[in-house]
Amino acid sequence: DGVFVYDDLKCVVENPLVTGPFSLHAIMSHDYWGMPLLAEASHKSFRPVTTMVFWAIHKIAGPD
């Protein structure tokens, strides 16, 4: 049905890198979950291309 499941909410719906204005600097300095890479709490999972694709899809298709 196209609903968000599992970790989709955190890495897409609640991620300002995906839902906010495009910022290459922000994408390159944050982990997959939107946390600054230098933060102690960062998961250190770095997927900038995936994040950019999610951002583009969000802008083209909308949040749902």
All heavy atoms as TSV, in Angstrom:
chain	resi	resn	atom	element	x	y	z
A	1	ASP	N	N	0.809	-1.194	0.000
A	1	ASP	CA	C	0.000	0.000	0.000
A	1	ASP	C	C	0.854	1.261	0.000
A	1	ASP	O	O	0.323	2.363	-0.004
A	1	ASP	CB	C	-0.931	-0.037	1.202
A	1	ASP	CG	C	-2.362	0.277	0.845
A	1	ASP	OD1	O	-2.667	0.468	-0.334
A	1	ASP	OD2	O	-3.166	0.333	1.780
A	2	GLY	N	N	2.176	1.099	0.068
A	2	GLY	CA	C	3.061	2.249	0.034
A	2	GLY	C	C	3.233	2.970	1.359
A	2	GLY	O	O	3.635	4.127	1.387
A	3	VAL	N	N	2.927	2.300	2.474
A	3	VAL	CA	C	3.073	2.940	3.786
A	3	VAL	C	C	4.522	2.812	4.259
A	3	VAL	O	O	5.244	1.906	3.852
A	3	VAL	CB	C	2.115	2.320	4.830
A	3	VAL	CG1	C	0.682	2.542	4.436
A	3	VAL	CG2	C	2.391	0.850	5.016
A	4	PHE	N	N	4.937	3.728	5.114
A	4	PHE	CA	C	6.270	3.656	5.687
A	4	PHE	C	C	6.297	2.595	6.771
A	4	PHE	O	O	5.377	2.491	7.583
A	4	PHE	CB	C	6.671	5.004	6.276
A	4	PHE	CG	C	6.940	6.045	5.218
A	4	PHE	CD1	C	6.015	7.037	4.952
A	4	PHE	CD2	C	8.115	6.018	4.490
A	4	PHE	CE1	C	6.260	7.993	3.983
A	4	PHE	CE2	C	8.374	6.971	3.519
A	4	PHE	CZ	C	7.449	7.958	3.262
A	5	VAL	N	N	7.350	1.797	6.802
A	5	VAL	CA	C	7.480	0.718	7.781
A	5	VAL	C	C	8.859	0.743	8.423
A	5	VAL	O	O	9.785	1.379	7.923
A	5	VAL	CB	C	7.235	-0.668	7.139
A	5	VAL	CG1	C	5.807	-0.790	6.626
A	5	VAL	CG2	C	8.211	-0.934	6.005
A	6	TYR	N	N	8.988	0.032	9.520
A	6	TYR	CA	C	10.235	-0.160	10.243
A	6	TYR	C	C	10.977	1.162	10.485
A	6	TYR	O	O	10.466	2.038	11.141
A	6	TYR	CB	C	11.122	-1.187	9.539
A	6	TYR	CG	C	10.422	-2.507	9.331
A	6	TYR	CD1	C	10.131	-2.967	8.058
A	6	TYR	CD2	C	10.012	-3.273	10.415
A	6	TYR	CE1	C	9.461	-4.159	7.856
A	6	TYR	CE2	C	9.334	-4.475	10.238
A	6	TYR	CZ	C	9.070	-4.910	8.954
A	6	TYR	OH	O	8.407	-6.081	8.763
A	7	ASP	N	N	12.167	1.283	9.898
A	7	ASP	CA	C	12.972	2.476	10.168
A	7	ASP	C	C	12.704	3.618	9.193
A	7	ASP	O	O	13.353	4.653	9.251
A	7	ASP	CB	C	14.455	2.125	10.170
A	7	ASP	CG	C	14.926	1.514	8.859
A	7	ASP	OD1	O	14.107	1.368	7.928
A	7	ASP	OD2	O	16.120	1.172	8.768
A	8	ASP	N	N	11.729	3.450	8.289
A	8	ASP	CA	C	11.409	4.500	7.310
A	8	ASP	C	C	11.026	5.816	7.971
A	8	ASP	O	O	11.376	6.887	7.473
A	8	ASP	CB	C	10.253	4.078	6.396
A	8	ASP	CG	C	10.587	2.905	5.511
A	8	ASP	OD1	O	11.781	2.587	5.359
A	8	ASP	OD2	O	9.655	2.290	4.975
A	9	LEU	N	N	10.316	5.742	9.066
A	9	LEU	CA	C	9.894	6.971	9.742
A	9	LEU	C	C	11.102	7.789	10.170
A	9	LEU	O	O	11.162	8.991	9.946
A	9	LEU	CB	C	8.993	6.656	10.933
A	9	LEU	CG	C	7.607	6.131	10.581
A	9	LEU	CD1	C	6.845	5.732	11.832
A	9	LEU	CD2	C	6.830	7.176	9.806
A	10	LYS	N	N	12.069	7.134	10.762
A	10	LYS	CA	C	13.244	7.845	11.291
A	10	LYS	C	C	14.163	8.329	10.171
A	10	LYS	O	O	14.669	9.447	10.215
A	10	LYS	CB	C	14.013	6.930	12.254
A	10	LYS	CG	C	15.173	7.572	12.932
A	10	LYS	CD	C	14.722	8.566	13.960
A	10	LYS	CE	C	15.918	9.113	14.708
A	10	LYS	NZ	N	15.612	10.267	15.477
A	11	CYS	N	N	14.400	7.507	9.150
A	11	CYS	CA	C	15.387	7.901	8.135
A	11	CYS	C	C	14.789	8.681	6.974
A	11	CYS	O	O	15.530	9.287	6.206
A	11	CYS	CB	C	16.146	6.687	7.620
A	11	CYS	SG	S	15.198	5.538	6.643
A	12	VAL	N	N	13.464	8.717	6.850
A	12	VAL	CA	C	12.842	9.474	5.767
A	12	VAL	C	C	11.901	10.544	6.317
A	12	VAL	O	O	12.153	11.739	6.183
A	12	VAL	CB	C	12.069	8.555	4.783
A	12	VAL	CG1	C	11.384	9.371	3.713
A	12	VAL	CG2	C	13.000	7.518	4.167
A	13	VAL	N	N	10.835	10.134	6.945
A	13	VAL	CA	C	9.772	11.047	7.368
A	13	VAL	C	C	10.252	12.063	8.404
A	13	VAL	O	O	9.920	13.241	8.319
A	13	VAL	CB	C	8.564	10.248	7.910
A	13	VAL	CG1	C	7.475	11.177	8.419
A	13	VAL	CG2	C	8.021	9.320	6.828
A	14	GLU	N	N	11.072	11.638	9.361
A	14	GLU	CA	C	11.518	12.511	10.444
A	14	GLU	C	C	12.916	13.082	10.216
A	14	GLU	O	O	13.472	13.726	11.089
A	14	GLU	CB	C	11.486	11.741	11.766
A	14	GLU	CG	C	10.099	11.267	12.139
A	14	GLU	CD	C	10.090	10.341	13.343
A	14	GLU	OE1	O	11.170	10.089	13.937
A	14	GLU	OE2	O	9.008	9.854	13.690
A	15	ASN	N	N	13.487	12.858	9.036
A	15	ASN	CA	C	14.847	13.299	8.760
A	15	ASN	C	C	14.827	14.637	8.020
A	15	ASN	O	O	14.418	14.704	6.862
A	15	ASN	CB	C	15.568	12.239	7.915
A	15	ASN	CG	C	17.030	12.522	7.746
A	15	ASN	OD1	O	17.489	13.634	7.956
A	15	ASN	ND2	N	17.775	11.513	7.341
A	16	PRO	N	N	15.276	15.706	8.651
A	16	PRO	CA	C	15.250	17.021	8.004
A	16	PRO	C	C	16.144	17.101	6.765
A	16	PRO	O	O	15.944	17.961	5.914
A	16	PRO	CB	C	15.717	17.985	9.090
A	16	PRO	CG	C	16.434	17.142	10.078
A	16	PRO	CD	C	15.811	15.774	10.008
A	17	LEU	N	N	17.111	16.195	6.633
A	17	LEU	CA	C	17.928	16.169	5.422
A	17	LEU	C	C	17.098	15.747	4.210
A	17	LEU	O	O	17.394	16.120	3.082
A	17	LEU	CB	C	19.105	15.196	5.579
A	17	LEU	CG	C	20.107	15.506	6.674
A	17	LEU	CD1	C	21.100	14.375	6.803
A	17	LEU	CD2	C	20.803	16.828	6.419
A	18	VAL	N	N	16.056	14.958	4.461
A	18	VAL	CA	C	15.166	14.482	3.399
A	18	VAL	C	C	13.996	15.434	3.199
A	18	VAL	O	O	13.621	15.736	2.072
A	18	VAL	CB	C	14.654	13.058	3.729
A	18	VAL	CG1	C	13.600	12.603	2.738
A	18	VAL	CG2	C	15.810	12.060	3.778
A	19	THR	N	N	13.441	15.935	4.278
A	19	THR	CA	C	12.215	16.731	4.191
A	19	THR	C	C	12.451	18.231	4.052
A	19	THR	O	O	11.548	18.959	3.665
A	19	THR	CB	C	11.332	16.492	5.430
A	19	THR	OG1	O	12.056	16.880	6.600
A	19	THR	CG2	C	10.924	15.036	5.540
A	20	GLY	N	N	13.653	18.678	4.358
A	20	GLY	CA	C	13.942	20.109	4.316
A	20	GLY	C	C	14.562	20.536	2.995
A	20	GLY	O	O	14.600	19.771	2.032
A	21	PRO	N	N	15.064	21.752	2.956
A	21	PRO	CA	C	15.720	22.228	1.736
A	21	PRO	C	C	17.014	21.456	1.487
A	21	PRO	O	O	17.674	20.995	2.425
A	21	PRO	CB	C	16.009	23.701	2.030
A	21	PRO	CG	C	15.943	23.841	3.498
A	21	PRO	CD	C	15.050	22.753	4.016
A	22	PHE	N	N	17.380	21.320	0.214
A	22	PHE	CA	C	18.591	20.574	-0.136
A	22	PHE	C	C	19.827	21.285	0.362
A	22	PHE	O	O	19.985	22.501	0.182
A	22	PHE	CB	C	18.695	20.392	-1.648
A	22	PHE	CG	C	19.887	19.565	-2.053
A	22	PHE	CD1	C	19.848	18.195	-1.934
A	22	PHE	CD2	C	21.040	20.170	-2.511
A	22	PHE	CE1	C	20.944	17.429	-2.289
A	22	PHE	CE2	C	22.140	19.415	-2.870
A	22	PHE	CZ	C	22.088	18.037	-2.763
A	23	SER	N	N	20.721	20.527	0.996
A	23	SER	CA	C	22.001	21.066	1.442
A	23	SER	C	C	23.051	19.963	1.319
A	23	SER	O	O	23.078	19.019	2.113
A	23	SER	CB	C	21.921	21.534	2.897
A	23	SER	OG	O	23.223	21.840	3.376
A	24	LEU	N	N	23.887	20.069	0.296
A	24	LEU	CA	C	24.947	19.079	0.111
A	24	LEU	C	C	25.872	19.044	1.323
A	24	LEU	O	O	26.284	17.970	1.770
A	24	LEU	CB	C	25.743	19.372	-1.162
A	24	LEU	CG	C	26.820	18.353	-1.518
A	24	LEU	CD1	C	26.232	16.960	-1.679
A	24	LEU	CD2	C	27.554	18.781	-2.764
A	25	HIS	N	N	26.171	20.210	1.871
A	25	HIS	CA	C	27.034	20.258	3.063
A	25	HIS	C	C	26.405	19.473	4.219
A	25	HIS	O	O	27.092	18.693	4.892
A	25	HIS	CB	C	27.286	21.705	3.486
A	25	HIS	CG	C	28.126	21.808	4.721
A	25	HIS	ND1	N	27.578	21.907	5.977
A	25	HIS	CD2	C	29.463	21.782	4.879
A	25	HIS	CE1	C	28.546	21.947	6.869
A	25	HIS	NE2	N	29.704	21.883	6.226
A	26	ALA	N	N	25.116	19.670	4.456
A	26	ALA	CA	C	24.443	18.955	5.546
A	26	ALA	C	C	24.442	17.451	5.290
A	26	ALA	O	O	24.709	16.653	6.196
A	26	ALA	CB	C	23.023	19.473	5.729
A	27	ILE	N	N	24.143	17.052	4.060
A	27	ILE	CA	C	24.107	15.622	3.734
A	27	ILE	C	C	25.488	14.993	3.922
A	27	ILE	O	O	25.600	13.870	4.424
A	27	ILE	CB	C	23.580	15.408	2.301
A	27	ILE	CG1	C	22.078	15.724	2.264
A	27	ILE	CG2	C	23.837	13.987	1.815
A	27	ILE	CD1	C	21.469	15.735	0.874
A	28	MET	N	N	26.536	15.710	3.543
A	28	MET	CA	C	27.888	15.165	3.655
A	28	MET	C	C	28.433	15.193	5.082
A	28	MET	O	O	29.458	14.572	5.359
A	28	MET	CB	C	28.836	15.929	2.723
A	28	MET	CG	C	28.456	15.815	1.262
A	28	MET	SD	S	28.337	14.109	0.666
A	28	MET	CE	C	30.060	13.671	0.592
A	29	SER	N	N	27.775	15.881	5.990
A	29	SER	CA	C	28.274	15.970	7.367
A	29	SER	C	C	27.344	15.314	8.386
A	29	SER	O	O	27.556	15.458	9.585
A	29	SER	CB	C	28.522	17.438	7.743
A	29	SER	OG	O	27.311	18.173	7.685
A	30	HIS	N	N	26.319	14.609	7.903
A	30	HIS	CA	C	25.382	13.922	8.796
A	30	HIS	C	C	25.281	12.451	8.429
A	30	HIS	O	O	25.516	12.077	7.277
A	30	HIS	CB	C	23.991	14.555	8.697
A	30	HIS	CG	C	23.918	15.908	9.318
A	30	HIS	ND1	N	24.508	17.018	8.751
A	30	HIS	CD2	C	23.337	16.326	10.460
A	30	HIS	CE1	C	24.287	18.065	9.524
A	30	HIS	NE2	N	23.580	17.673	10.571
A	31	ASP	N	N	24.914	11.631	9.402
A	31	ASP	CA	C	24.741	10.215	9.115
A	31	ASP	C	C	23.389	9.952	8.443
A	31	ASP	O	O	22.612	10.880	8.194
A	31	ASP	CB	C	24.932	9.358	10.370
A	31	ASP	CG	C	23.886	9.571	11.453
A	31	ASP	OD1	O	22.794	10.097	11.169
A	31	ASP	OD2	O	24.160	9.186	12.611
A	32	TYR	N	N	23.130	8.716	8.148
A	32	TYR	CA	C	21.905	8.288	7.466
A	32	TYR	C	C	20.637	8.711	8.201
A	32	TYR	O	O	19.596	8.907	7.605
A	32	TYR	CB	C	21.968	6.768	7.332
A	32	TYR	CG	C	20.846	6.114	6.593
A	32	TYR	CD1	C	20.627	6.368	5.247
A	32	TYR	CD2	C	20.029	5.192	7.232
A	32	TYR	CE1	C	19.610	5.739	4.552
A	32	TYR	CE2	C	19.018	4.548	6.538
A	32	TYR	CZ	C	18.817	4.825	5.207
A	32	TYR	OH	O	17.821	4.188	4.533
A	33	TRP	N	N	20.739	8.863	9.501
A	33	TRP	CA	C	19.575	9.167	10.333
A	33	TRP	C	C	19.403	10.658	10.582
A	33	TRP	O	O	18.470	11.074	11.245
A	33	TRP	CB	C	19.706	8.427	11.668
A	33	TRP	CG	C	19.989	6.984	11.441
A	33	TRP	CD1	C	21.205	6.357	11.506
A	33	TRP	CD2	C	19.062	5.985	11.036
A	33	TRP	NE1	N	21.075	5.044	11.176
A	33	TRP	CE2	C	19.768	4.784	10.888
A	33	TRP	CE3	C	17.694	5.991	10.789
A	33	TRP	CZ2	C	19.156	3.605	10.495
A	33	TRP	CZ3	C	17.082	4.809	10.410
A	33	TRP	CH2	C	17.809	3.626	10.265
A	34	GLY	N	N	20.334	11.487	10.053
A	34	GLY	CA	C	20.228	12.936	10.204
A	34	GLY	C	C	21.027	13.507	11.357
A	34	GLY	O	O	20.993	14.701	11.615
A	35	MET	N	N	21.769	12.667	12.041
A	35	MET	CA	C	22.592	13.099	13.182
A	35	MET	C	C	23.961	13.552	12.670
A	35	MET	O	O	24.526	12.905	11.782
A	35	MET	CB	C	22.765	11.920	14.145
A	35	MET	CG	C	23.622	12.180	15.349
A	35	MET	SD	S	22.829	13.112	16.636
A	35	MET	CE	C	21.516	12.052	17.137
A	36	PRO	N	N	24.511	14.646	13.187
A	36	PRO	CA	C	25.856	15.055	12.765
A	36	PRO	C	C	26.859	13.907	12.952
A	36	PRO	O	O	26.866	13.251	13.999
A	36	PRO	CB	C	26.184	16.226	13.683
A	36	PRO	CG	C	24.852	16.761	14.096
A	36	PRO	CD	C	23.942	15.571	14.178
A	37	LEU	N	N	27.684	13.655	11.944
A	37	LEU	CA	C	28.652	12.555	12.018
A	37	LEU	C	C	29.612	12.688	13.193
A	37	LEU	O	O	30.064	11.684	13.742
A	37	LEU	CB	C	29.455	12.478	10.721
A	37	LEU	CG	C	28.754	11.817	9.547
A	37	LEU	CD1	C	29.537	12.050	8.265
A	37	LEU	CD2	C	28.548	10.341	9.797
A	38	LEU	N	N	29.920	13.912	13.579
A	38	LEU	CA	C	30.861	14.117	14.675
A	38	LEU	C	C	30.217	13.967	16.048
A	38	LEU	O	O	30.925	13.954	17.065
A	38	LEU	CB	C	31.525	15.486	14.546
A	38	LEU	CG	C	32.374	15.684	13.276
A	38	LEU	CD1	C	32.935	17.104	13.235
A	38	LEU	CD2	C	33.475	14.649	13.196
A	39	ALA	N	N	28.906	13.856	16.095
A	39	ALA	CA	C	28.225	13.700	17.383
A	39	ALA	C	C	28.523	12.321	17.972
A	39	ALA	O	O	28.595	11.321	17.253
A	39	ALA	CB	C	26.723	13.869	17.218
A	40	GLU	N	N	28.688	12.286	19.259
A	40	GLU	CA	C	28.965	11.017	19.937
A	40	GLU	C	C	27.834	10.016	19.724
A	40	GLU	O	O	28.064	8.815	19.598
A	40	GLU	CB	C	29.183	11.261	21.432
A	40	GLU	CG	C	29.689	10.048	22.167
A	40	GLU	CD	C	30.051	10.359	23.604
A	40	GLU	OE1	O	30.667	11.414	23.843
A	40	GLU	OE2	O	29.712	9.542	24.469
A	41	ALA	N	N	26.604	10.503	19.648
A	41	ALA	CA	C	25.435	9.633	19.489
A	41	ALA	C	C	25.215	9.175	18.045
A	41	ALA	O	O	24.326	8.375	17.783
A	41	ALA	CB	C	24.187	10.345	19.989
A	42	SER	N	N	26.039	9.672	17.111
A	42	SER	CA	C	25.870	9.296	15.706
A	42	SER	C	C	26.107	7.810	15.498
A	42	SER	O	O	27.022	7.220	16.067
A	42	SER	CB	C	26.843	10.077	14.825
A	42	SER	OG	O	26.825	9.580	13.507
A	43	HIS	N	N	25.292	7.224	14.654
A	43	HIS	CA	C	25.420	5.814	14.301
A	43	HIS	C	C	26.603	5.602	13.356
A	43	HIS	O	O	27.070	4.494	13.160
A	43	HIS	CB	C	24.111	5.350	13.644
A	43	HIS	CG	C	24.004	3.884	13.497
A	43	HIS	ND1	N	24.444	3.235	12.381
A	43	HIS	CD2	C	23.507	2.937	14.323
A	43	HIS	CE1	C	24.222	1.939	12.507
A	43	HIS	NE2	N	23.658	1.737	13.676
A	44	LYS	N	N	27.078	6.672	12.728
A	44	LYS	CA	C	28.180	6.702	11.767
A	44	LYS	C	C	27.856	5.968	10.463
A	44	LYS	O	O	28.745	5.614	9.704
A	44	LYS	CB	C	29.479	6.133	12.357
A	44	LYS	CG	C	29.926	6.750	13.660
A	44	LYS	CD	C	30.332	8.190	13.512
A	44	LYS	CE	C	30.991	8.683	14.772
A	44	LYS	NZ	N	30.233	9.685	15.478
A	45	SER	N	N	26.580	5.721	10.207
A	45	SER	CA	C	26.180	5.116	8.937
A	45	SER	C	C	26.060	6.234	7.908
A	45	SER	O	O	25.195	7.084	8.004
A	45	SER	CB	C	24.861	4.369	9.095
A	45	SER	OG	O	23.860	5.210	9.624
A	46	PHE	N	N	26.932	6.242	6.939
A	46	PHE	CA	C	27.065	7.341	5.983
A	46	PHE	C	C	26.563	6.878	4.614
A	46	PHE	O	O	27.203	6.048	3.963
A	46	PHE	CB	C	28.526	7.771	5.932
A	46	PHE	CG	C	28.802	8.965	5.077
A	46	PHE	CD1	C	28.253	10.195	5.376
A	46	PHE	CD2	C	29.632	8.858	3.980
A	46	PHE	CE1	C	28.527	11.315	4.601
A	46	PHE	CE2	C	29.918	9.967	3.197
A	46	PHE	CZ	C	29.360	11.189	3.505
A	47	ARG	N	N	25.414	7.400	4.188
A	47	ARG	CA	C	24.825	7.024	2.908
A	47	ARG	C	C	24.334	8.279	2.180
A	47	ARG	O	O	23.130	8.483	2.003
A	47	ARG	CB	C	23.666	6.052	3.137
A	47	ARG	CG	C	24.102	4.776	3.807
A	47	ARG	CD	C	22.922	3.844	3.990
A	47	ARG	NE	N	23.330	2.694	4.764
A	47	ARG	CZ	C	22.713	2.256	5.831
A	47	ARG	NH1	N	21.638	2.874	6.269
A	47	ARG	NH2	N	23.147	1.203	6.472
A	48	PRO	N	N	25.244	9.121	1.726
A	48	PRO	CA	C	24.833	10.396	1.126
A	48	PRO	C	C	24.037	10.239	-0.173
A	48	PRO	O	O	23.109	11.009	-0.417
A	48	PRO	CB	C	26.147	11.131	0.894
A	48	PRO	CG	C	27.181	10.064	0.839
A	48	PRO	CD	C	26.702	8.989	1.771
A	49	VAL	N	N	24.365	9.276	-1.010
A	49	VAL	CA	C	23.625	9.098	-2.269
A	49	VAL	C	C	22.188	8.668	-1.976
A	49	VAL	O	O	21.233	9.194	-2.559
A	49	VAL	CB	C	24.331	8.095	-3.202
A	49	VAL	CG1	C	23.483	7.810	-4.425
A	49	VAL	CG2	C	25.703	8.629	-3.612
A	50	THR	N	N	22.019	7.748	-1.039
A	50	THR	CA	C	20.677	7.312	-0.649
A	50	THR	C	C	19.875	8.480	-0.095
A	50	THR	O	O	18.705	8.658	-0.443
A	50	THR	CB	C	20.759	6.192	0.402
A	50	THR	OG1	O	21.520	5.110	-0.139
A	50	THR	CG2	C	19.386	5.704	0.801
A	51	THR	N	N	20.499	9.286	0.746
A	51	THR	CA	C	19.815	10.447	1.321
A	51	THR	C	C	19.401	11.432	0.233
A	51	THR	O	O	18.281	11.961	0.252
A	51	THR	CB	C	20.715	11.138	2.364
A	51	THR	OG1	O	21.071	10.185	3.375
A	51	THR	CG2	C	20.001	12.301	3.017
A	52	MET	N	N	20.275	11.647	-0.756
A	52	MET	CA	C	19.921	12.555	-1.857
A	52	MET	C	C	18.777	12.003	-2.698
A	52	MET	O	O	17.897	12.760	-3.126
A	52	MET	CB	C	21.147	12.825	-2.731
A	52	MET	CG	C	22.128	13.777	-2.084
A	52	MET	SD	S	23.467	14.252	-3.187
A	52	MET	CE	C	24.708	13.060	-2.729
A	53	VAL	N	N	18.760	10.691	-2.910
A	53	VAL	CA	C	17.659	10.069	-3.661
A	53	VAL	C	C	16.357	10.207	-2.879
A	53	VAL	O	O	15.313	10.553	-3.447
A	53	VAL	CB	C	17.967	8.593	-3.984
A	53	VAL	CG1	C	16.739	7.876	-4.522
A	53	VAL	CG2	C	19.118	8.494	-4.976
A	54	PHE	N	N	16.397	9.951	-1.570
A	54	PHE	CA	C	15.199	10.128	-0.742
A	54	PHE	C	C	14.710	11.574	-0.820
A	54	PHE	O	O	13.514	11.831	-0.903
A	54	PHE	CB	C	15.479	9.773	0.723
A	54	PHE	CG	C	15.597	8.305	1.005
A	54	PHE	CD1	C	16.147	7.871	2.198
A	54	PHE	CD2	C	15.153	7.351	0.113
A	54	PHE	CE1	C	16.254	6.515	2.493
A	54	PHE	CE2	C	15.252	5.994	0.393
A	54	PHE	CZ	C	15.811	5.587	1.588
A	55	TRP	N	N	15.653	12.547	-0.777
A	55	TRP	CA	C	15.275	13.957	-0.858
A	55	TRP	C	C	14.575	14.246	-2.181
A	55	TRP	O	O	13.524	14.888	-2.213
A	55	TRP	CB	C	16.511	14.842	-0.698
A	55	TRP	CG	C	16.191	16.303	-0.781
A	55	TRP	CD1	C	15.822	17.106	0.256
A	55	TRP	CD2	C	16.157	17.112	-1.953
A	55	TRP	NE1	N	15.569	18.372	-0.207
A	55	TRP	CE2	C	15.769	18.404	-1.575
A	55	TRP	CE3	C	16.421	16.869	-3.293
A	55	TRP	CZ2	C	15.643	19.449	-2.473
A	55	TRP	CZ3	C	16.289	17.911	-4.197
A	55	TRP	CH2	C	15.905	19.186	-3.783
A	56	ALA	N	N	15.149	13.758	-3.287
A	56	ALA	CA	C	14.569	14.005	-4.616
A	56	ALA	C	C	13.177	13.381	-4.742
A	56	ALA	O	O	12.244	14.018	-5.244
A	56	ALA	CB	C	15.493	13.463	-5.699
A	57	ILE	N	N	13.038	12.161	-4.270
A	57	ILE	CA	C	11.724	11.496	-4.328
A	57	ILE	C	C	10.711	12.268	-3.497
A	57	ILE	O	O	9.573	12.465	-3.912
A	57	ILE	CB	C	11.828	10.030	-3.863
A	57	ILE	CG1	C	12.629	9.220	-4.878
A	57	ILE	CG2	C	10.451	9.424	-3.644
A	57	ILE	CD1	C	12.999	7.831	-4.406
A	58	HIS	N	N	11.135	12.712	-2.320
A	58	HIS	CA	C	10.239	13.475	-1.447
A	58	HIS	C	C	9.772	14.754	-2.121
A	58	HIS	O	O	8.606	15.132	-2.039
A	58	HIS	CB	C	10.961	13.790	-0.126
A	58	HIS	CG	C	10.113	14.498	0.878
A	58	HIS	ND1	N	10.072	15.871	0.965
A	58	HIS	CD2	C	9.294	14.028	1.832
A	58	HIS	CE1	C	9.254	16.211	1.940
A	58	HIS	NE2	N	8.768	15.115	2.487
A	59	LYS	N	N	10.694	15.440	-2.814
A	59	LYS	CA	C	10.330	16.690	-3.489
A	59	LYS	C	C	9.440	16.446	-4.706
A	59	LYS	O	O	8.541	17.231	-4.992
A	59	LYS	CB	C	11.592	17.450	-3.930
A	59	LYS	CG	C	12.426	17.930	-2.783
A	59	LYS	CD	C	11.602	18.771	-1.803
A	59	LYS	CE	C	12.410	19.074	-0.570
A	59	LYS	NZ	N	11.636	19.402	0.599
A	60	ILE	N	N	9.671	15.356	-5.436
A	60	ILE	CA	C	8.898	15.061	-6.644
A	60	ILE	C	C	7.541	14.460	-6.314
A	60	ILE	O	O	6.508	14.875	-6.858
A	60	ILE	CB	C	9.686	14.112	-7.576
A	60	ILE	CG1	C	10.913	14.849	-8.117
A	60	ILE	CG2	C	8.813	13.596	-8.715
A	60	ILE	CD1	C	11.934	13.925	-8.771
A	61	ALA	N	N	7.543	13.461	-5.437
A	61	ALA	CA	C	6.308	12.700	-5.166
A	61	ALA	C	C	5.549	13.173	-3.933
A	61	ALA	O	O	4.407	12.777	-3.723
A	61	ALA	CB	C	6.641	11.223	-5.014
A	62	GLY	N	N	6.184	13.962	-3.091
A	62	GLY	CA	C	5.529	14.408	-1.867
A	62	GLY	C	C	5.820	13.497	-0.702
A	62	GLY	O	O	6.455	12.468	-0.845
A	63	PRO	N	N	5.354	13.869	0.481
A	63	PRO	CA	C	5.692	13.152	1.696
A	63	PRO	C	C	5.016	11.800	1.862
A	63	PRO	O	O	5.423	11.011	2.706
A	63	PRO	CB	C	5.253	14.111	2.803
A	63	PRO	CG	C	4.179	14.929	2.179
A	63	PRO	CD	C	4.563	15.061	0.726
A	64	ASP	N	N	4.011	11.509	1.105
A	64	ASP	CA	C	3.326	10.224	1.282
A	64	ASP	C	C	3.804	9.234	0.266
A	64	ASP	O	O	3.429	8.166	0.112
A	64	ASP	CB	C	1.812	10.400	1.192
A	64	ASP	CG	C	1.297	11.247	2.352
A	64	ASP	OD1	O	1.873	11.176	3.429
A	64	ASP	OD2	O	0.318	11.965	2.139
